[in-house]
Amino acid sequence: MKIWNSHIIFDKSVQWKDLEDVWDDMLQLFFQQSRQFRDNEDAIKLIIEENMVDIRHNRKPEGFNREGKMRLVVPISNCREFFIYRGVYSDEIRVVTEKVSSFLSKHGFKHKVEWNDMLLYEMKKRRR
C-alpha cells in the first residue's frame, strides 16, 4: 500500500496534559527517525519547548507543521490526535509511525493508527 500519511488517535480518556512526561521524548524520536534537524539541536529544543508550554496547560500543541521533510500535524479538533505527513507517498511514513506508536504503547497510551485518512490525501486522490 502506498502511504501518504498516518493518523494516531488517542483513547478518549487521554488528555493533552497526560502526555506531559512523554511528548518531548516523542518529538525527539520523531525528529530522529525522520532525520530532520540532525545538526541543529537548538531548533529541536525550541520546537519542543513551544509544544510543552501548551501540553502543560492541557492545550492542543502545535506539533511540527513547518517546512520540512516530514510534519507532525495536530489538527483543530476536540480529539487527541495527530498526523504524520510527508507530502509524497513514502514507506518512511510507516517506519516513523511504527516507532512513534511503539513508543506511545510502551508508555501506556492507548491509541490506534489509521493510514491515508487525512483530508488533504482525499482531495489529492479525487483530482486524479
C-alpha positions as CSV (number, residue, x, y, z in Angstrom):
1,M,0.0,0.0,0.0
2,K,1.2,3.5,-0.8
3,I,1.4,5.5,2.4
4,W,0.7,9.2,2.3
5,N,0.1,9.9,6.0
6,S,-0.6,8.2,9.2
7,H,-3.2,9.2,11.8
8,I,-2.6,8.5,15.5
9,I,-5.8,8.7,17.6
10,F,-5.6,8.5,21.3
11,D,-8.2,6.9,23.5
12,K,-11.0,9.3,24.6
13,S,-9.7,9.2,28.2
14,V,-6.3,10.8,27.3
15,Q,-6.0,14.5,27.9
16,W,-3.2,16.6,26.4
17,K,-1.7,17.1,29.9
18,D,-1.4,13.3,30.3
19,L,1.2,13.5,27.6
20,E,3.4,15.9,29.6
21,D,6.0,13.2,30.5
22,V,6.4,11.8,27.0
23,W,5.6,14.5,24.4
24,D,9.1,15.9,24.4
25,D,10.7,12.5,24.0
26,M,8.2,11.5,21.3
27,L,9.0,14.7,19.3
28,Q,12.8,13.9,19.8
29,L,12.0,10.4,18.4
30,F,10.0,11.8,15.5
31,F,12.9,14.2,14.5
32,Q,15.5,11.4,14.9
33,Q,13.5,8.9,12.9
34,S,12.6,11.4,10.1
35,R,16.2,12.6,10.1
36,Q,15.4,16.3,10.5
37,F,17.5,18.9,12.3
38,R,20.3,16.5,13.0
39,D,22.8,19.3,13.1
40,N,20.6,21.9,14.7
41,E,19.8,20.8,18.3
42,D,18.7,24.4,19.2
43,A,15.8,24.2,16.6
44,I,14.6,21.0,18.1
45,K,14.7,22.4,21.7
46,L,12.8,25.4,20.6
47,I,10.1,23.4,18.8
48,I,9.8,21.1,21.8
49,E,9.5,23.9,24.3
50,E,6.8,25.6,22.3
51,N,4.8,22.3,22.3
52,M,5.4,21.7,26.0
53,V,4.0,25.1,27.1
54,D,0.7,24.0,25.6
55,I,0.8,20.4,26.9
56,R,1.5,21.7,30.5
57,H,-1.7,23.8,30.2
58,N,-3.7,21.0,28.7
59,R,-4.0,22.7,25.4
60,K,-3.5,21.2,21.9
61,P,0.2,21.6,21.0
62,E,1.5,22.9,17.7
63,G,3.3,19.7,16.7
64,F,5.6,20.4,13.8
65,N,3.8,21.9,10.9
66,R,6.6,23.9,9.2
67,E,8.5,23.4,6.1
68,G,10.5,20.2,6.4
69,K,10.9,16.6,5.1
70,M,8.1,15.4,7.3
71,R,5.4,17.0,9.5
72,L,3.6,16.1,12.7
73,V,0.3,17.9,12.3
74,V,-2.1,18.3,15.3
75,P,-5.4,19.1,13.6
76,I,-8.0,21.5,15.0
77,S,-10.5,19.2,16.7
78,N,-11.7,18.2,20.1
79,C,-9.9,14.8,19.8
80,R,-6.4,14.0,21.0
81,E,-4.9,13.1,17.7
82,F,-2.1,13.9,15.2
83,F,-1.0,13.1,11.7
84,I,2.5,12.2,10.4
85,Y,2.6,13.6,6.9
86,R,5.3,13.8,4.2
87,G,3.7,15.3,1.1
88,V,4.6,12.4,-1.1
89,Y,4.0,8.7,-0.9
90,S,6.6,7.2,1.3
91,D,7.4,4.0,3.2
92,E,9.3,6.2,5.6
93,I,5.9,7.3,7.0
94,R,5.2,3.8,8.0
95,V,8.6,3.3,9.7
96,V,8.4,6.6,11.7
97,T,4.7,6.0,12.6
98,E,5.5,2.5,13.9
99,K,8.4,3.8,16.0
100,V,6.2,6.6,17.5
101,S,3.3,4.2,18.0
102,S,5.5,1.6,19.8
103,F,6.9,4.4,22.0
104,L,3.4,5.5,23.0
105,S,2.3,1.9,23.7
106,K,5.4,1.3,25.8
107,H,4.5,4.3,27.9
108,G,0.9,3.1,28.4
109,F,-1.0,5.3,26.0
110,K,-3.9,3.6,24.3
111,H,-4.3,4.7,20.7
112,K,-5.0,3.5,17.2
113,V,-3.2,4.1,13.9
114,E,-5.1,4.7,10.7
115,W,-3.5,5.2,7.3
116,N,-4.2,7.7,4.4
117,D,-7.2,9.3,6.0
118,M,-6.1,12.9,6.0
119,L,-8.5,15.2,4.2
120,L,-5.7,16.5,2.1
121,Y,-5.0,13.0,0.9
122,E,-8.6,12.5,-0.1
123,M,-8.6,15.8,-2.0
124,K,-5.5,14.8,-4.0
125,K,-6.9,11.3,-4.6
126,R,-10.1,12.9,-6.2
127,R,-8.0,15.1,-8.5
128,R,-6.5,12.0,-10.3
